[in-house]
Structure formats: structure tokens, C-alpha cells
Amino acid sequence: MKAILQLASGLDWLTDHILEVCKYATMVVVGLIAGIIFIGVFWRYVLNDPLAWYEETAKYLMLWLVFVASPIVLKRTGHVAIDNLPRMMPERIKYFMYLVVFSGVIFLLYEMAYEGWGLAWNAWPQMPTSIPISFFWIYLSVPVGSAIMILILVEHWLLALAGIIDPERGSVPDFGDAELVHAEEAKLSGE
């Protein structure tokens, strides 16, 4: 049990540091997309001289945005979740249900990482029509984002396993709406 919790804690530390990089990368990518779209629209409609590369570049940056920001949302439990059934179950069964769900999602993400790497590698000699980089760098977002999400889910999986063994020491992500929880706490405290 102690080893499981230590491994989960180590993964928590690792993913927190990786997600710090993802946070700044997300900010940079959003800024680049906004800047590129602004430049493209300005050139097209103000200067009446459309740029060939802006739309395609923004589209491929959005792919990176999805796969760099998704791990952040996963760690903060911001993805959509239907957790009414697990809330009604006894603790060990609840942890078992989450263990099964996490196992399925880890398998899916493993397939995405594996196939995404193959896609990226096979696309190495191919180039987009308007920007001079290999499609490898564009498709690399799929295995990178999937691998980061696998690390996060393995941490959750280990904590759910610990909950099956000892419900007092296990934990599962809280999928409650953080703003709603804060509002309820403020209401109860009289703020």
C-alpha cells in the first residue's frame, strides 16, 4: 500500500511539473493563433492581399492546443463526467468502478499515443502546402498529449487501487464544479 501511494505521489509531482510546461505552452499557442489570425484577416481584408499560410498554420496550432491543454483539464478534473452512480455506491465499489473506467481510458490513450506516433513518423517526408515544416511536427501533438494524459490517469488509477485495498487511504478525482462548491461553502459560512 505504501509503495502504491509513493508511486502515485511521485507521478503527481512529475505531472505537476509537466503541466507547468503545458500551461505556458498553451498560453504561447493561444497567443500565436490569435496573432496569426489577426495578421491573416488584416492582410486579406485591409490590405486586400491574402496570405497563403495563415489559415493552415492556425489550424495546425489548434491541434497542438488541444493536446497540450487536455492534460491540464484532465488533471483538474474539468472534463465532462457523470459521477452520480459512483457517489451512491459503497466506497470499495466506487473505487473499483473508477479503476475500470481509468483502465479503459488508459488503454484508449495508449492506442492514441501508439498510433499517433506511427502517423507522425510516417508523415515525416510530407509537407503542408503553405508552410515549410514536416507533418511529423504537427502530428507529434497526438502522442505527446496522449502520453501526458496516460501519466495523469495512471496516478488516478493507483489512488483508486489504494481505495479498493483501504478506502480510507484511496482517493478519486472530484468531478464537482469548483465554482459551485465554492459558492456552497460561502453560503454555509455566511459570506
PyMOL commands that set and color helices and strands:
alter all, ss='L'
color gray80, all
select helices_A, chain A and resi 2-46+54-75+84-88+91-122+135-139+141-165+178-189
alter helices_A, ss='H'
color red, helices_A
deselect
rebuild
show_as cartoon
